Structures are given as structure tokens and as C-alpha cells.
Amino acid sequence: MAKQDALQNAKADKTIVWGVKADTRLFGLMDIKTGKIKGFEIDLADALTKQILGKDATATMVQVTSDTRVPLLKAGNIDAVIATMTITPDRKKVLDFTNSYFNAGQSLLVKKGSAIKSVKDLKQGTKVIGVQGSNSVDNIKKVAPDATVLQLSDYAQAFTALKSGQGDALTTDNGILYGMSQQDPNYVVVGGSFTQEPYGIAVNKGQTNFVKALNKALAELRANGDYKKLVDKWFGDIPGFDAKEVS
């Protein structure tokens, strides 16, 4: 599948198969009541699919984690990944990316009243929780080399670990952390962003036509106001969130 023309296949099937998160509030989270994944990236994937293939096209969502998203794409199980994936030089060696659809920045989540106010407070003896396969783990090791890093397999586990006292702070991109703090207001995002994390849609190397089609559709959604509607829908009422910063 990876070797074939993903755009031609999508046009033939009137379907794009997307790799999405199901554990990341605001971006892609499983709704236990309905069994459907909901979030900003889900709505954006749906809008992009219809923009490229027509209103009657189908966007199929396949659940991925930070660890599984690249292998599933390489194996051809999915056509594209829209799963809080930062565009990095290393990833660009093995995947092709669209333009950024969300400019996040890495930050910290702590319990209200914590002595940790920024990455400068992550000294020896502090423990930071991160997620395997995300570049936030590498970043935190660089900016807080004295802290101990506990790596877990997904964001749900990471947040549970923070709440049960297994770490002093949880680190990942601010958009994801805002979702956690919305879920439990006893936890707050602190210290601002200490990295730039532009999220892009990843496809297999060499799918140039597919990337062009996705970029064109993304530009059209920005121009017609649909992109802004989705940002407002999912992030409009989040305290401290700046829509201009991410767009």
C-alpha cells in the first residue's frame, strides 16, 4: 500500500484512512458512550477528506499512539497520520509532511500549588512524566538534564501517574495539557512554552501529490473560515489558550 499512489487510491475508494489519537482530549478522544473518537483532529480530518474528495466521501479513523503511528503508516494500514505529530528534521527523513495545521509548544502540567513553576524548577530529585515515542521526552532531557524522566505508553496513563503522585510534573505539548487541565481543574499548565511544536499531517515518503492535495485543502479551509470554526469549537473556552498563537 505504501508504495502505491495514496491520492489515487483515496479517489477510487472515496475514502481516506486516518491514523488518529484516541487518548488525547481536545485532539482525539474516545467517547465511551458512543464508541466514536471525537476532537479537533478528527473534525479536521473529516473536513479535509470532504474538501479533497467531495461531500459524500468517508474519513475512516484508525486509533494510533505516539509509538504505533509510524509503523502503521509504513505498513499501509493508514493513508495519513493526524495525531499531534510534530514536524521534525528526523521525522522528515522517513516521512513526508504537510504544512503545519497547529502550532503547539511544549509545556508542563502540575498540581495546583506545586513549587514547580517552569522547567528551571526541574532540578535533581524531581520526576517528570512523559510519553514514549513523543519528542517531548527528548526535549525535556535537554532542558532539564538533572530531572528523572518516567516514560509511559500513552497520555491517559501519564495523567493517571501524575495524579497518583508518581511524578512532580507531566510534560508534553500545551494543547494536550490544556485538555488534561480541562478534565481535572486541580491541575494547571505552567511556565509557558519552551519549544516550538508545529503539528503536521504525515504521509509515506514520495506521496507528493497527496501532500499537495492536503496542503491545498488545508489552505482552502483556512480561507473559507472552516478551520477557525474548528479551533473555536474545541479550544475557544480553554483558559489561557491563544488561538492566534496556534493558527
Summary of the structure (lengths in Angstrom):
residues: 247
radius of gyration: 18.0
end to end distance: 32.3
largest distance: 56.3
contacts: 823
relative contact order: 0.19
helix: 38%
strand: 25%
